[in-house]
Amino acid sequence: MGIDRKRFFDGVRGTLYDGRLTRGQVRGMAALLDRFERGRETDDLRFLAYMLATAHHETGGRMRPVREMFAASDAVAIARLDKAFAEGRLPQVSAPYWRRDEDGRSWLGRGLVQITHRRNYERLSALTGIDLVERPERAMEMAAAVEILFVGMLQGAFTGRRLADHFSAGQADWVGARRIVNGLDRAERIAGYGRAFLAALGG
């Protein structure tokens, strides 16, 4: 399926990016469009639209791999997470997963979708064939981050929920689809992003 890139970028520029796109945003979205066309796992544009919406939300609109807390380095992310944890601002966290292990690796959130904890790096490593265990920082590489996003959302590797559970011939569950990644956190907002991306895709 060939996606009309001009129509797409013209569409999202106005509805989601205040009339202006950076080169980085264009490169990031193009990488997702390329992977969709190349992979051919589905021709359902709603799948792509919701993946784009998820990346848009998880990266704060940057559309490139980011670290947790939008930190410039692992050290900065770890320091910010430690501070937030000490101040009680991470009530959902029982153990500080971001602190470096005995090998010096940190399992903090990275990517177009924030994968955290060693077990999730191990799972995505096995599913993608990208060694995220020896080198968890590879989740910051665009190609790796795109593959993690696609595999995770198509196969249900993040929470057990898949795109196919929410989008089919008989349903379009834009709000519930947030469960693929993170419960119903910001679900209505992300649903709106998804519909905007779908319109730009011509769906």
ChimeraX commands (.cxc) that place a marker at each C-alpha (Angstrom):
marker #1 position 0.00,0.00,0.00 radius 0.5
marker #1 position 1.45,3.32,-1.05 radius 0.5
marker #1 position 0.83,6.21,1.31 radius 0.5
marker #1 position 0.51,9.70,-0.18 radius 0.5
marker #1 position 3.31,11.37,1.77 radius 0.5
marker #1 position 2.47,14.91,0.68 radius 0.5
marker #1 position -1.15,14.56,1.75 radius 0.5
marker #1 position -0.09,12.99,5.01 radius 0.5
marker #1 position 2.47,15.61,6.02 radius 0.5
marker #1 position 0.24,18.48,4.89 radius 0.5
marker #1 position -2.55,17.01,6.99 radius 0.5
marker #1 position -0.67,16.45,10.24 radius 0.5
marker #1 position 1.23,19.72,9.97 radius 0.5
marker #1 position -2.00,21.64,10.41 radius 0.5
marker #1 position -3.91,19.43,12.83 radius 0.5
marker #1 position -1.19,18.21,15.18 radius 0.5
marker #1 position 1.92,20.37,14.79 radius 0.5
marker #1 position 0.71,23.97,14.73 radius 0.5
marker #1 position 1.54,24.46,11.08 radius 0.5
marker #1 position 5.22,23.54,11.27 radius 0.5
marker #1 position 7.19,20.28,11.18 radius 0.5
marker #1 position 10.85,19.90,12.09 radius 0.5
marker #1 position 13.15,17.66,10.07 radius 0.5
marker #1 position 13.31,15.32,13.03 radius 0.5
marker #1 position 9.55,14.95,13.18 radius 0.5
marker #1 position 9.38,14.29,9.44 radius 0.5
marker #1 position 12.15,11.67,9.67 radius 0.5
marker #1 position 10.45,9.94,12.57 radius 0.5
marker #1 position 7.05,9.76,10.93 radius 0.5
marker #1 position 8.59,8.69,7.62 radius 0.5
marker #1 position 10.33,5.81,9.41 radius 0.5
marker #1 position 6.96,4.60,10.72 radius 0.5
marker #1 position 5.30,4.94,7.31 radius 0.5
marker #1 position 8.20,3.07,5.68 radius 0.5
marker #1 position 7.98,0.23,8.21 radius 0.5
marker #1 position 4.21,-0.09,7.69 radius 0.5
marker #1 position 4.59,-0.31,3.92 radius 0.5
marker #1 position 7.57,-2.65,4.12 radius 0.5
marker #1 position 6.22,-4.99,6.77 radius 0.5
marker #1 position 2.85,-5.74,5.16 radius 0.5
marker #1 position 1.51,-7.32,8.36 radius 0.5
marker #1 position -1.71,-5.38,7.75 radius 0.5
marker #1 position -3.22,-2.85,5.38 radius 0.5
marker #1 position -5.49,-1.38,8.06 radius 0.5
marker #1 position -4.57,2.30,8.24 radius 0.5
marker #1 position -6.12,2.51,11.70 radius 0.5
marker #1 position -3.28,0.35,13.00 radius 0.5
marker #1 position -0.72,2.79,11.60 radius 0.5
marker #1 position -2.68,5.82,12.79 radius 0.5
marker #1 position -2.80,4.51,16.35 radius 0.5
marker #1 position 0.90,3.65,16.31 radius 0.5
marker #1 position 1.67,7.16,15.13 radius 0.5
marker #1 position -0.60,8.55,17.86 radius 0.5
marker #1 position 1.17,6.47,20.48 radius 0.5
marker #1 position 4.61,7.62,19.34 radius 0.5
marker #1 position 3.37,11.22,19.26 radius 0.5
marker #1 position 2.18,10.97,22.85 radius 0.5
marker #1 position 5.08,8.97,24.25 radius 0.5
marker #1 position 7.70,11.28,22.75 radius 0.5
marker #1 position 5.96,14.55,23.55 radius 0.5
marker #1 position 5.45,15.22,19.85 radius 0.5
marker #1 position 9.15,14.83,19.04 radius 0.5
marker #1 position 8.59,11.65,16.98 radius 0.5
marker #1 position 12.06,10.35,17.79 radius 0.5
marker #1 position 13.24,7.92,20.48 radius 0.5
marker #1 position 13.43,9.55,23.89 radius 0.5
marker #1 position 14.53,8.59,27.38 radius 0.5
marker #1 position 12.25,8.63,30.37 radius 0.5
marker #1 position 11.81,12.17,31.75 radius 0.5
marker #1 position 12.94,13.39,28.29 radius 0.5
marker #1 position 16.47,13.35,29.67 radius 0.5
marker #1 position 19.51,14.01,27.49 radius 0.5
marker #1 position 21.45,11.09,29.01 radius 0.5
marker #1 position 20.93,8.00,31.14 radius 0.5
marker #1 position 22.68,9.70,34.06 radius 0.5
marker #1 position 20.31,12.66,33.94 radius 0.5
marker #1 position 17.27,10.38,33.66 radius 0.5
marker #1 position 18.42,8.31,36.64 radius 0.5
marker #1 position 18.98,11.42,38.75 radius 0.5
marker #1 position 15.56,12.83,37.89 radius 0.5
marker #1 position 13.82,9.52,38.58 radius 0.5
marker #1 position 15.65,9.14,41.90 radius 0.5
marker #1 position 14.54,12.63,42.92 radius 0.5
marker #1 position 10.92,12.00,41.90 radius 0.5
marker #1 position 10.92,8.66,43.73 radius 0.5
marker #1 position 12.36,10.19,46.91 radius 0.5
marker #1 position 9.73,12.91,46.81 radius 0.5
marker #1 position 6.90,10.39,46.47 radius 0.5
marker #1 position 5.95,11.48,42.98 radius 0.5
marker #1 position 6.08,7.94,41.57 radius 0.5
marker #1 position 3.46,6.17,43.70 radius 0.5
marker #1 position 3.03,3.41,41.12 radius 0.5
marker #1 position 6.69,2.37,41.48 radius 0.5
marker #1 position 7.57,-0.12,44.24 radius 0.5
marker #1 position 11.24,-0.58,43.31 radius 0.5
marker #1 position 13.52,1.83,41.40 radius 0.5
marker #1 position 14.01,-0.14,38.18 radius 0.5
marker #1 position 16.12,2.61,36.63 radius 0.5
marker #1 position 19.11,2.23,38.95 radius 0.5
marker #1 position 22.12,0.61,37.32 radius 0.5
marker #1 position 22.55,-3.12,37.86 radius 0.5
marker #1 position 25.81,-4.92,38.69 radius 0.5
marker #1 position 26.83,-4.68,35.03 radius 0.5
marker #1 position 26.16,-0.95,34.86 radius 0.5
marker #1 position 23.00,-1.24,32.76 radius 0.5
marker #1 position 19.87,0.79,33.44 radius 0.5
marker #1 position 16.41,-0.46,32.49 radius 0.5
marker #1 position 14.81,2.98,32.39 radius 0.5
marker #1 position 12.26,3.92,29.75 radius 0.5
marker #1 position 13.59,4.43,26.23 radius 0.5
marker #1 position 12.25,4.53,22.70 radius 0.5
marker #1 position 9.15,5.62,20.82 radius 0.5
marker #1 position 7.27,3.66,23.48 radius 0.5
marker #1 position 8.76,3.75,26.95 radius 0.5
marker #1 position 9.85,0.18,27.63 radius 0.5
marker #1 position 11.02,-0.25,31.22 radius 0.5
marker #1 position 12.34,-3.10,33.44 radius 0.5
marker #1 position 14.81,-5.76,32.35 radius 0.5
marker #1 position 12.08,-8.35,31.70 radius 0.5
marker #1 position 10.51,-6.13,29.05 radius 0.5
marker #1 position 13.85,-5.47,27.39 radius 0.5
marker #1 position 14.38,-9.25,27.34 radius 0.5
marker #1 position 10.93,-9.89,25.83 radius 0.5
marker #1 position 11.32,-7.28,23.10 radius 0.5
marker #1 position 14.86,-8.45,22.41 radius 0.5
marker #1 position 13.58,-11.96,21.72 radius 0.5
marker #1 position 10.70,-10.76,19.56 radius 0.5
marker #1 position 12.63,-8.25,17.46 radius 0.5
marker #1 position 15.98,-10.01,17.20 radius 0.5
marker #1 position 17.66,-6.80,18.41 radius 0.5
marker #1 position 19.97,-7.31,21.38 radius 0.5
marker #1 position 18.42,-4.99,23.94 radius 0.5
marker #1 position 19.83,-6.93,26.89 radius 0.5
marker #1 position 23.54,-6.47,26.27 radius 0.5
marker #1 position 22.86,-3.00,24.90 radius 0.5
marker #1 position 19.59,-1.56,26.22 radius 0.5
marker #1 position 20.60,1.82,24.79 radius 0.5
marker #1 position 19.81,0.43,21.34 radius 0.5
marker #1 position 16.18,1.28,22.07 radius 0.5
marker #1 position 17.26,4.86,21.36 radius 0.5
marker #1 position 18.16,3.98,17.74 radius 0.5
marker #1 position 15.39,4.94,15.33 radius 0.5
marker #1 position 15.28,1.62,13.46 radius 0.5
marker #1 position 15.23,-0.37,16.69 radius 0.5
marker #1 position 12.62,1.90,18.29 radius 0.5
marker #1 position 10.34,1.59,15.27 radius 0.5
marker #1 position 10.61,-2.21,15.34 radius 0.5
marker #1 position 9.88,-2.29,19.08 radius 0.5
marker #1 position 6.79,-0.15,18.53 radius 0.5
marker #1 position 5.47,-2.29,15.68 radius 0.5
marker #1 position 6.19,-5.67,17.24 radius 0.5
marker #1 position 4.95,-4.57,20.63 radius 0.5
marker #1 position 1.64,-3.22,19.37 radius 0.5
marker #1 position 0.98,-5.83,16.70 radius 0.5
marker #1 position 1.86,-8.83,18.88 radius 0.5
marker #1 position 0.73,-7.56,22.26 radius 0.5
marker #1 position 4.19,-7.59,23.82 radius 0.5
marker #1 position 3.61,-4.60,26.09 radius 0.5
marker #1 position 0.47,-5.55,28.03 radius 0.5
marker #1 position -0.96,-8.56,26.21 radius 0.5
marker #1 position -3.38,-6.39,24.21 radius 0.5
marker #1 position -2.90,-6.04,20.43 radius 0.5
marker #1 position -4.07,-3.59,17.80 radius 0.5
marker #1 position -6.23,-6.35,16.34 radius 0.5
marker #1 position -8.10,-6.53,19.66 radius 0.5
marker #1 position -9.32,-2.97,19.16 radius 0.5
marker #1 position -9.54,-2.45,15.40 radius 0.5
marker #1 position -11.38,-4.90,13.16 radius 0.5
marker #1 position -14.19,-5.00,10.63 radius 0.5
marker #1 position -16.71,-4.64,13.43 radius 0.5
marker #1 position -15.03,-2.17,15.76 radius 0.5
marker #1 position -12.85,0.90,16.06 radius 0.5
marker #1 position -12.02,1.20,19.75 radius 0.5
marker #1 position -9.83,4.31,19.71 radius 0.5
marker #1 position -10.08,4.91,23.45 radius 0.5
marker #1 position -9.69,1.33,24.64 radius 0.5
marker #1 position -6.67,0.85,22.39 radius 0.5
marker #1 position -4.57,2.67,24.98 radius 0.5
marker #1 position -4.64,-0.59,26.94 radius 0.5
marker #1 position -2.10,-1.91,24.41 radius 0.5
marker #1 position 0.50,0.24,26.16 radius 0.5
marker #1 position -0.67,1.70,29.46 radius 0.5
marker #1 position -4.16,1.14,30.84 radius 0.5
marker #1 position -6.40,4.09,30.01 radius 0.5
marker #1 position -3.81,6.76,30.78 radius 0.5
marker #1 position -4.57,9.81,28.56 radius 0.5
marker #1 position -6.74,7.50,26.44 radius 0.5
marker #1 position -9.17,10.13,25.14 radius 0.5
marker #1 position -6.36,12.48,24.15 radius 0.5
marker #1 position -4.45,9.77,22.30 radius 0.5
marker #1 position -7.66,8.65,20.57 radius 0.5
marker #1 position -7.95,12.17,19.19 radius 0.5
marker #1 position -4.41,12.04,17.89 radius 0.5
marker #1 position -5.17,8.70,16.26 radius 0.5
marker #1 position -8.21,10.02,14.42 radius 0.5
marker #1 position -6.22,13.02,13.21 radius 0.5
marker #1 position -3.45,10.78,11.90 radius 0.5
marker #1 position -6.02,8.54,10.19 radius 0.5
marker #1 position -7.57,11.52,8.40 radius 0.5
marker #1 position -4.13,12.59,7.18 radius 0.5
marker #1 position -3.50,9.04,5.94 radius 0.5
marker #1 position -6.71,9.20,3.91 radius 0.5
marker #1 position -8.51,6.62,6.02 radius 0.5
marker link #1:1,2 radius 0.2
marker link #1:2,3 radius 0.2
marker link #1:3,4 radius 0.2
marker link #1:4,5 radius 0.2
marker link #1:5,6 radius 0.2
marker link #1:6,7 radius 0.2
marker link #1:7,8 radius 0.2
marker link #1:8,9 radius 0.2
marker link #1:9,10 radius 0.2
marker link #1:10,11 radius 0.2
marker link #1:11,12 radius 0.2
marker link #1:12,13 radius 0.2
marker link #1:13,14 radius 0.2
marker link #1:14,15 radius 0.2
marker link #1:15,16 radius 0.2
marker link #1:16,17 radius 0.2
marker link #1:17,18 radius 0.2
marker link #1:18,19 radius 0.2
marker link #1:19,20 radius 0.2
marker link #1:20,21 radius 0.2
marker link #1:21,22 radius 0.2
marker link #1:22,23 radius 0.2
marker link #1:23,24 radius 0.2
marker link #1:24,25 radius 0.2
marker link #1:25,26 radius 0.2
marker link #1:26,27 radius 0.2
marker link #1:27,28 radius 0.2
marker link #1:28,29 radius 0.2
marker link #1:29,30 radius 0.2
marker link #1:30,31 radius 0.2
marker link #1:31,32 radius 0.2
marker link #1:32,33 radius 0.2
marker link #1:33,34 radius 0.2
marker link #1:34,35 radius 0.2
marker link #1:35,36 radius 0.2
marker link #1:36,37 radius 0.2
marker link #1:37,38 radius 0.2
marker link #1:38,39 radius 0.2
marker link #1:39,40 radius 0.2
marker link #1:40,41 radius 0.2
marker link #1:41,42 radius 0.2
marker link #1:42,43 radius 0.2
marker link #1:43,44 radius 0.2
marker link #1:44,45 radius 0.2
marker link #1:45,46 radius 0.2
marker link #1:46,47 radius 0.2
marker link #1:47,48 radius 0.2
marker link #1:48,49 radius 0.2
marker link #1:49,50 radius 0.2
marker link #1:50,51 radius 0.2
marker link #1:51,52 radius 0.2
marker link #1:52,53 radius 0.2
marker link #1:53,54 radius 0.2
marker link #1:54,55 radius 0.2
marker link #1:55,56 radius 0.2
marker link #1:56,57 radius 0.2
marker link #1:57,58 radius 0.2
marker link #1:58,59 radius 0.2
marker link #1:59,60 radius 0.2
marker link #1:60,61 radius 0.2
marker link #1:61,62 radius 0.2
marker link #1:62,63 radius 0.2
marker link #1:63,64 radius 0.2
marker link #1:64,65 radius 0.2
marker link #1:65,66 radius 0.2
marker link #1:66,67 radius 0.2
marker link #1:67,68 radius 0.2
marker link #1:68,69 radius 0.2
marker link #1:69,70 radius 0.2
marker link #1:70,71 radius 0.2
marker link #1:71,72 radius 0.2
marker link #1:72,73 radius 0.2
marker link #1:73,74 radius 0.2
marker link #1:74,75 radius 0.2
marker link #1:75,76 radius 0.2
marker link #1:76,77 radius 0.2
marker link #1:77,78 radius 0.2
marker link #1:78,79 radius 0.2
marker link #1:79,80 radius 0.2
marker link #1:80,81 radius 0.2
marker link #1:81,82 radius 0.2
marker link #1:82,83 radius 0.2
marker link #1:83,84 radius 0.2
marker link #1:84,85 radius 0.2
marker link #1:85,86 radius 0.2
marker link #1:86,87 radius 0.2
marker link #1:87,88 radius 0.2
marker link #1:88,89 radius 0.2
marker link #1:89,90 radius 0.2
marker link #1:90,91 radius 0.2
marker link #1:91,92 radius 0.2
marker link #1:92,93 radius 0.2
marker link #1:93,94 radius 0.2
marker link #1:94,95 radius 0.2
marker link #1:95,96 radius 0.2
marker link #1:96,97 radius 0.2
marker link #1:97,98 radius 0.2
marker link #1:98,99 radius 0.2
marker link #1:99,100 radius 0.2
marker link #1:100,101 radius 0.2
marker link #1:101,102 radius 0.2
marker link #1:102,103 radius 0.2
marker link #1:103,104 radius 0.2
marker link #1:104,105 radius 0.2
marker link #1:105,106 radius 0.2
marker link #1:106,107 radius 0.2
marker link #1:107,108 radius 0.2
marker link #1:108,109 radius 0.2
marker link #1:109,110 radius 0.2
marker link #1:110,111 radius 0.2
marker link #1:111,112 radius 0.2
marker link #1:112,113 radius 0.2
marker link #1:113,114 radius 0.2
marker link #1:114,115 radius 0.2
marker link #1:115,116 radius 0.2
marker link #1:116,117 radius 0.2
marker link #1:117,118 radius 0.2
marker link #1:118,119 radius 0.2
marker link #1:119,120 radius 0.2
marker link #1:120,121 radius 0.2
marker link #1:121,122 radius 0.2
marker link #1:122,123 radius 0.2
marker link #1:123,124 radius 0.2
marker link #1:124,125 radius 0.2
marker link #1:125,126 radius 0.2
marker link #1:126,127 radius 0.2
marker link #1:127,128 radius 0.2
marker link #1:128,129 radius 0.2
marker link #1:129,130 radius 0.2
marker link #1:130,131 radius 0.2
marker link #1:131,132 radius 0.2
marker link #1:132,133 radius 0.2
marker link #1:133,134 radius 0.2
marker link #1:134,135 radius 0.2
marker link #1:135,136 radius 0.2
marker link #1:136,137 radius 0.2
marker link #1:137,138 radius 0.2
marker link #1:138,139 radius 0.2
marker link #1:139,140 radius 0.2
marker link #1:140,141 radius 0.2
marker link #1:141,142 radius 0.2
marker link #1:142,143 radius 0.2
marker link #1:143,144 radius 0.2
marker link #1:144,145 radius 0.2
marker link #1:145,146 radius 0.2
marker link #1:146,147 radius 0.2
marker link #1:147,148 radius 0.2
marker link #1:148,149 radius 0.2
marker link #1:149,150 radius 0.2
marker link #1:150,151 radius 0.2
marker link #1:151,152 radius 0.2
marker link #1:152,153 radius 0.2
marker link #1:153,154 radius 0.2
marker link #1:154,155 radius 0.2
marker link #1:155,156 radius 0.2
marker link #1:156,157 radius 0.2
marker link #1:157,158 radius 0.2
marker link #1:158,159 radius 0.2
marker link #1:159,160 radius 0.2
marker link #1:160,161 radius 0.2
marker link #1:161,162 radius 0.2
marker link #1:162,163 radius 0.2
marker link #1:163,164 radius 0.2
marker link #1:164,165 radius 0.2
marker link #1:165,166 radius 0.2
marker link #1:166,167 radius 0.2
marker link #1:167,168 radius 0.2
marker link #1:168,169 radius 0.2
marker link #1:169,170 radius 0.2
marker link #1:170,171 radius 0.2
marker link #1:171,172 radius 0.2
marker link #1:172,173 radius 0.2
marker link #1:173,174 radius 0.2
marker link #1:174,175 radius 0.2
marker link #1:175,176 radius 0.2
marker link #1:176,177 radius 0.2
marker link #1:177,178 radius 0.2
marker link #1:178,179 radius 0.2
marker link #1:179,180 radius 0.2
marker link #1:180,181 radius 0.2
marker link #1:181,182 radius 0.2
marker link #1:182,183 radius 0.2
marker link #1:183,184 radius 0.2
marker link #1:184,185 radius 0.2
marker link #1:185,186 radius 0.2
marker link #1:186,187 radius 0.2
marker link #1:187,188 radius 0.2
marker link #1:188,189 radius 0.2
marker link #1:189,190 radius 0.2
marker link #1:190,191 radius 0.2
marker link #1:191,192 radius 0.2
marker link #1:192,193 radius 0.2
marker link #1:193,194 radius 0.2
marker link #1:194,195 radius 0.2
marker link #1:195,196 radius 0.2
marker link #1:196,197 radius 0.2
marker link #1:197,198 radius 0.2
marker link #1:198,199 radius 0.2
marker link #1:199,200 radius 0.2
marker link #1:200,201 radius 0.2
marker link #1:201,202 radius 0.2
marker link #1:202,203 radius 0.2
view
